Amino acid sequence: MRMFPDTGMVEHIRENLELVEERLARALARGGRRREDVTVIAVTKTFPAEVTMAAYAAGLRVFGENYVQEFEQKAPLLQGLEGASYHLIGHLQSNKVNKAAPLFGCIQTVDSVKLARRLADTGRPLELMLEVKLSEEDSKHGCAPEELPALVEAVRTLSGVTLGGLMTMPPFFDDAERARPYFARLRELGARHGLRALSMGMSGDFEVAVEEGATHIRLGTVLFGHRGARR
Ligand SMILES: *Cc1c(COP(=O)(O)O)cnc(C)c1O
């Protein structure tokens, strides 16, 4: 059975998206950048498939999910959303690679050669982005900036997969300005390796990220409201 999105929900998301677009337009103007250079990734983690369908109806096409098992449950309910694509933005354990590969078009959280090889070995035409850890927090995944050159080289030699760009998640700050140096650092690293795509910026700091060159912003709360307990 195909579920149809609730019109109230679609309207609500559409309004939130309009506000996001206004804020995004101002940030793009400040950074001297164009709208087509930035992809909004709608982060639907913890929300049911109806929310993804409503977001699609509101015009969103790229979706971010954090948990392979959660998305495995939702994916069958999302058949027929033409042109929709799904990015894994949460950490991927190597024992979930075979499950993840058919579900996602892009894996944004590749942080080791081993993981990249395993993804390539699935034979799926995946886009890989490399997650870089730019802060000292132990809780965050990602490769160290010093490890990046070797990782970039290794991924470029893999066949079947393509190297999309870099992704990062700065520590949480109440003041988004404090995330700016992290975004600038990711941009420098991308430039050094000829990687243009930069996935950085979330609900609390996407404008700063866009000013610093983000090409993919990952937005959950500003589009869908608070997620409740599970972060
Ligand atoms: C949850 C999550 C987001 C979205 O966060 P919001 O603050 O709700 O916009 C973005 N990126 C990653 C990696 C996430 O885990």
The ligand as a Tripos MOL2 file, in Angstrom:
@<TRIPOS>MOLECULE
LIG
   15    15     1     0     0
SMALL
NO_CHARGES

@<TRIPOS>ATOM
      1 C1         21.1280   14.9390   12.6460 C.3       1 LIG1
      2 C2         22.1890   15.4190   11.7500 C.ar      1 LIG1
      3 C3         22.0180   16.5710   10.9750 C.ar      1 LIG1
      4 C4         20.8000   17.4760   11.0680 C.3       1 LIG1
      5 O1         20.8500   18.1850   12.2590 O.3       1 LIG1
      6 P1         19.8720   19.4290   12.5490 P.3       1 LIG1
      7 O2         20.5980   20.1940   13.5760 O.co2     1 LIG1
      8 O3         18.5900   18.8600   13.0440 O.co2     1 LIG1
      9 O4         19.7110   20.1650   11.2830 O.co2     1 LIG1
     10 C5         23.0180   16.9020   10.0880 C.ar      1 LIG1
     11 N1         24.1240   16.1550    9.9520 N.ar      1 LIG1
     12 C6         24.3270   15.0550   10.6860 C.ar      1 LIG1
     13 C7         25.5750   14.2800   10.4970 C.3       1 LIG1
     14 C8         23.3760   14.6560   11.6020 C.ar      1 LIG1
     15 O5         23.5980   13.5650   12.3510 O.3       1 LIG1
@<TRIPOS>BOND
     1     1     2 1
     2     2     3 ar
     3     2    14 ar
     4     3     4 1
     5     3    10 ar
     6     4     5 1
     7     5     6 1
     8     6     7 2
     9     6     8 1
    10     6     9 1
    11    10    11 ar
    12    11    12 ar
    13    12    13 1
    14    12    14 ar
    15    14    15 1
@<TRIPOS>SUBSTRUCTURE
     1 LIG1         1 GROUP 0 **** ****
